Amino acid sequence: MYKFQKVQLNWKGIQIDYDWMLVIESIDELNLYHNNTMHAQISNAWENLFEAQMHKSHINTKLGFLIDIEAGINGGRKSIIELTALVGEKIFDAKAGAILRDGKIYINKNGGFFSHNEDLTILDEILVDNDKIVFPQYTEKDIRVKQWENGTHYYAYVGDFQVEWDGEKKWDTEKEAKSAAECYLYRLKNEQIRIKE
């Protein structure tokens, strides 16, 4: 079960409202989050980096940008796999350090995070009883279907989270994959348990 909160930051007279944030309160929860999200983030980053290298796009994924920076720091002496592992470790360490220092962190649907502090007010809270960490604000617009180059199957994602529906993670057609993601999202929306009204 995963806890999500809408929070408000009151800082020097300025109020900033944040949409649903995943609440992580332990290193075990952080491990689970990273295990559920890094696969999609890595594949998106690598695809983005390869397209940028072929001059087909700019680097526009957060992880891709960080890997590119790390490549510059290392002067091209490391493989993309080593660079990805190094960046992933730095991201994990930053989040783990914040949990150990402040007791919990809040992660947004893009992977950005901040630590708990006394200037935060909880506006709303829900629990999602699901095996995947899928943010409550996701909609059909957040569904992506991918097929690997020269691949025969299609894979569905809701945000950064790979869809598993009825034990399946890959489908024969793009339409089947999208339909599975829509069913998955519908089920998720109906499994949320509101805690705070």
N, C-alpha and C positions, 0 to 999 in steps of 0.2 A: 504494500500500500504506500502511495506517495502523497506527501503533503504539498499543496500549493497555496500560496498566499498572495493577495493583492496588498501592497504596502504603500505607505505614503512617507516620504522623507520630508521632515520639517527642519530646514537648515537655514539659519540666519534670516528667518522671516519668509523664506521661499518654500513653497510646498510643491513637491514633485510626486505625482502618482505613478506607480508602476503597475502594469497589468500582471497577470498571473506569473509568479516566480516559483520555481521549484525550491523547496526548503531542504537543505542538506545539513544534517546535524552530527554526522560522524564520518570517519574515514571509510568505514564499510559502505555507507550510503554513497559516498563519493566514488568508490571503486565501482559500484553497481552503475552509477550514472555514466562513468567513462566507458565501461564495457558496453553499455547500450548505445552510446552516441558516437564513439570514435570511428567505428567502421565507416559509417556514412560520411563523416567529416573528412576522413582521410581520402576516400575515393573521390569526393567532390574536389578536394584540394589538389590531388594529383591530376585529375582531369583538367582542372583549371590551369595548373602549372604547365602541362604539356601543350595545351592550346595557346597559352601565352608564349611559350618557347617557339611555337610554329607561327607566331604573329597573327593568330586567329582571334585573340581576345586579350584583354588586360587581366592582371591578377585581381580577382574580385571576391575571393573567399578569405575569411579571416585566417584560417589555418594555412592556406596557400601563401598568404602574405608573410606570415611568421616563418614559414619554411624558407621562403625566398630571402628574408633578412638573415636567417641563420646560415644560409648558403653563402651569403656575402661575408659574414663574419668568419666563416671557416675557409674562405678562399677556394671553394670547389674541391676540397680534399675529402669530402664525405659524400656517400651515396644519398639518394633521396630517401631511402629507407632509414639510414642512420640519422639524417636530418629530421625526419618525421618523428622518430623515437625521441630524439633530443628535445624537440619542441613540445611533444606530448608530455614528456616528463616535467618540463618547466611549467606548463599549464597546470598539471596535476599538483605539483609542489606548491604553486602559488595558492591554489584553492585549499589544499590540505593545511598549509600554514595559517590561512585565515580561519579555518575551522578550529584549529588548535588554539589560536590566539583569542578568537571572539565567540566561540561556541557554535556558530552556524553561519552559513552563507546562503544567499539567494541567487539562483541562476536563472537568467531569462532564456527564452526559446532559441536565441542565437548563440548561447554559450557564455555570454558575458555574465559577470557576477560582481557582487559586493558583499561585504561582511555585515553581520548584524551590529547595530549600535543603538544607543538610547534615543536617537532622533527619529527612529522608525515607529510608525503606528500601523498595526495590522487592520486593514479595512475589510477583508473578507478571507475566508479560508475554506478549502475543500480537500477531501481525501479522494484519491483515485485508486480504486482497487483494480490493478491491472499488472500484467507482467512486464509491460514496457512503460517507459517514462514518456508519455505524450502529453504535451501541454494543453490545458483546457481551452485556450483560445484558438487552437488550430481549427481550420475550416477546410472545406473542399479545395480552396485555393492553395493550400499547403501540401496537397497530394502531388507527388512526382512519380512518374513511372520511368524506369531505366532499362535499357538493354545494352549489355556490353558489346563492344565492337566484335562483329562476327559471331555474336552469341545467338542462341536459339530461344532463350527464355526471357521473361520480363520480370522485373523486381519493382515492388511498390514501396514508397516511403511517405510518411507523414512527417514533414519537417525533416529532421535528421534521423528519424527512427524507422528502421526497416519493419515493414508490416509482416506479421505472421498471422495467417487466418486459417483456421481448421487444420493446423499443423503444416501448412504450406508456406513457403517463402518465395517461390517462383511460379510463374504462370506461363502458359503457352501463347497467350495473346495479350496485347496491350490493354484491350478492353477488360479481360478477366482480371488483370492486375489492378486496374483502376477500380473495378467493382469491389474487389476484395478490400482495397483501402477505404472505400466509401463505407462498406459494412463495418469495418474495424473502427472507423471514426464514429459512426453512429452508435455502436456498442459502447465505446469509450464515453461518449457524452451522456449516456444513460446509466453509467456506473459511478458517476461522481456523487460523493456524499458531502453535502454542504454542512459545515460545522458552525460557522458564524453567520448570522443573518444580518 
